[in-house]
Amino acid sequence: MGNTKGDAGSTTTTKGAAGVAEHHTEAVAAARDGRWDDAHRIAQEHDDALSSRIHGYLHWVEGDLSNARYWYGRAGVEMPEDGVEDELLRLEGIVGAG
């Protein structure tokens, strides 16, 4: 089983990448359903770029903009200037849930 370097510097096994992708989908679905605590818990389980972006989105939704900007920075992307709903649609597109 080989290792791959993730976007945010984490090392995961190749086999584990599918599990991370499932977590991304679960976190975004939980966010869509308004289950912030579940989405937040799932997003915190990994330190890859997409998990960080989802984490940033969740803090943006709750109004914690400084924390949101921190997590978007960890993801390597700027915090979007449009609305949280637009970002949720983007995240759903990225994870294939939209």
C-alpha positions as CSV (number, residue, x, y, z in Angstrom):
1,M,0.0,0.0,0.0
2,G,1.6,3.3,-1.1
3,N,1.5,6.7,0.4
4,T,0.6,9.9,-1.2
5,K,1.2,13.5,-0.1
6,G,-2.1,15.3,0.4
7,D,-2.8,18.9,-0.6
8,A,-2.4,20.3,2.9
9,G,0.7,18.3,3.7
10,S,-0.9,15.3,5.3
11,T,0.2,11.8,4.4
12,T,-2.5,9.2,3.8
13,T,-2.4,5.8,2.4
14,T,-3.7,5.4,-1.2
15,K,-6.4,3.0,0.2
16,G,-7.4,5.7,2.8
17,A,-8.0,8.3,0.1
18,A,-11.4,6.8,-0.6
19,G,-12.4,7.1,3.0
20,V,-11.4,10.7,3.1
21,A,-13.5,11.4,0.0
22,E,-16.5,9.7,1.8
23,H,-15.9,12.0,4.8
24,H,-15.9,15.0,2.5
25,T,-19.2,14.0,1.1
26,E,-20.7,13.2,4.5
27,A,-19.5,16.6,5.9
28,V,-21.0,18.6,3.0
29,A,-24.3,16.6,3.2
30,A,-24.4,17.3,7.0
31,A,-23.8,21.0,6.3
32,R,-26.6,21.0,3.7
33,D,-28.9,19.4,6.3
34,G,-28.1,22.0,8.9
35,R,-26.2,19.5,11.1
36,W,-23.3,21.8,11.9
37,D,-21.9,19.8,14.8
38,D,-21.8,16.6,12.7
39,A,-20.3,18.4,9.7
40,H,-17.7,20.1,11.9
41,R,-16.7,16.8,13.6
42,I,-16.3,15.1,10.3
43,A,-14.3,18.0,8.7
44,Q,-11.9,17.9,11.7
45,E,-11.0,14.3,11.2
46,H,-8.6,15.0,8.3
47,D,-6.1,17.8,7.5
48,D,-6.2,17.7,3.8
49,A,-7.0,20.9,1.8
50,L,-10.7,20.0,1.1
51,S,-11.4,19.2,4.7
52,S,-9.8,22.5,5.6
53,R,-12.0,24.3,3.1
54,I,-15.1,22.6,4.4
55,H,-14.0,23.5,7.9
56,G,-13.6,27.1,6.8
57,Y,-17.1,27.1,5.3
58,L,-18.6,25.9,8.5
59,H,-17.0,28.6,10.5
60,W,-18.2,31.2,7.9
61,V,-21.8,29.9,8.3
62,E,-21.6,30.4,12.1
63,G,-20.3,33.9,11.6
64,D,-16.7,33.2,12.9
65,L,-15.0,35.0,10.0
66,S,-11.5,35.1,11.4
67,N,-11.5,31.4,12.0
68,A,-13.1,30.8,8.6
69,R,-10.3,32.8,6.9
70,Y,-7.7,30.8,8.8
71,W,-9.2,27.5,7.5
72,Y,-9.5,28.7,4.0
73,G,-5.9,29.7,4.2
74,R,-5.0,26.2,5.4
75,A,-6.9,25.0,2.3
76,G,-4.8,27.2,0.1
77,V,-7.8,29.2,-1.3
78,E,-9.2,32.6,-0.6
79,M,-12.4,32.9,1.3
80,P,-15.1,33.5,-1.4
81,E,-16.6,36.9,-1.6
82,D,-20.1,35.7,-2.7
83,G,-22.5,34.0,-0.2
84,V,-22.3,30.9,1.9
85,E,-25.0,29.3,-0.2
86,D,-22.8,29.8,-3.3
87,E,-19.9,28.2,-1.5
88,L,-22.0,25.3,-0.4
89,L,-23.0,24.7,-4.0
90,R,-19.3,24.8,-5.0
91,L,-18.5,22.3,-2.3
92,E,-21.3,20.0,-3.4
93,G,-19.9,20.1,-6.9
94,I,-16.4,19.3,-5.7
95,V,-17.6,16.3,-3.7
96,G,-20.1,15.2,-6.3
97,A,-23.1,15.7,-4.1
98,G,-24.8,18.6,-6.0
